[in-house]
Amino acid sequence: MAILNLGAGLPVFVGPAIVGLFIGAIGSEGVIWILAVLYVISAVLTRFITLADNAKTANHVKQDVSIESVAG
């Protein structure tokens, strides 16, 4: 749960920090390019997200429910 809170809260801090650091030096267009590059990097990194072997997915939950309804 802490990772979820970090993932949701960190951009709220980092976004304004990026703007504050770079708006004077490279202007608003440069800041937009920085944010666009970060967005593309995050899209590429999502390719490498994996689930643990014992993680339950929606498919597993449906199978568990159907097995329980048949057995019960």
C-alpha positions as a printed NumPy array, in Angstrom:
array([[  0.   ,   0.   ,   0.   ],
       [  2.912,   2.328,   0.692],
       [  4.17 ,   1.898,  -2.886],
       [  0.74 ,   2.903,  -4.181],
       [  0.785,   6.053,  -2.054],
       [  4.315,   6.862,  -3.226],
       [  3.325,   6.366,  -6.862],
       [  0.335,   8.653,  -6.48 ],
       [  1.972,  11.301,  -4.315],
       [  5.479,  11.636,  -5.731],
       [  4.41 ,  13.178,  -9.073],
       [  2.481,  15.829,  -7.152],
       [  5.805,  16.896,  -5.648],
       [  8.141,  16.242,  -8.588],
       [  6.032,  17.943, -11.286],
       [  6.043,  21.416,  -9.726],
       [  9.712,  20.936,  -8.77 ],
       [ 10.633,  20.291, -12.412],
       [  8.715,  23.363, -13.503],
       [ 10.281,  25.499, -10.767],
       [ 13.797,  24.394, -11.642],
       [ 13.591,  24.734, -15.425],
       [ 10.987,  27.397, -16.278],
       [ 13.469,  30.249, -15.925],
       [ 16.279,  28.551, -17.819],
       [ 14.496,  26.95 , -20.791],
       [ 11.03 ,  28.502, -20.732],
       [  7.61 ,  26.931, -20.856],
       [  8.184,  25.117, -24.152],
       [ 11.302,  23.457, -22.765],
       [  9.43 ,  22.35 , -19.644],
       [  6.71 ,  20.849, -21.818],
       [  9.406,  18.904, -23.73 ],
       [ 10.89 ,  17.638, -20.464],
       [  7.471,  16.435, -19.303],
       [  6.81 ,  14.825, -22.7  ],
       [ 10.118,  12.944, -22.573],
       [  9.355,  11.758, -19.034],
       [  5.945,  10.573, -20.242],
       [  7.52 ,   8.552, -23.067],
       [ 10.1  ,   7.064, -20.681],
       [  7.335,   6.008, -18.302],
       [  5.413,   4.422, -21.178],
       [  8.484,   2.387, -22.143],
       [  9.12 ,   1.37 , -18.532],
       [  5.582,   0.001, -18.16 ],
       [  6.612,  -2.732, -20.594],
       [  8.863,  -4.161, -17.903],
       [  6.289,  -4.267, -15.108],
       [  5.681,  -7.845, -14.014],
       [  3.469,  -9.585, -11.498],
       [  4.761, -11.975,  -8.91 ],
       [  4.155, -15.639,  -9.66 ],
       [  1.638, -15.926,  -6.836],
       [ -0.309, -12.769,  -7.741],
       [ -4.016, -13.246,  -8.315],
       [ -5.356, -11.756, -11.507],
       [ -8.97 , -11.221, -12.489],
       [ -8.886, -14.528, -14.348],
       [ -7.716, -16.399, -11.242],
       [-10.39 , -14.771,  -9.099],
       [-13.115, -15.841, -11.539],
       [-11.8  , -19.411, -11.515],
       [-11.659, -19.465,  -7.691],
       [-15.25 , -18.251,  -7.454],
       [-16.517, -20.763,  -9.988],
       [-14.708, -23.64 ,  -8.254],
       [-16.124, -22.607,  -4.876],
       [-19.654, -22.371,  -6.256],
       [-19.392, -25.872,  -7.753],
       [-17.805, -27.365,  -4.624],
       [-20.214, -25.672,  -2.193]])
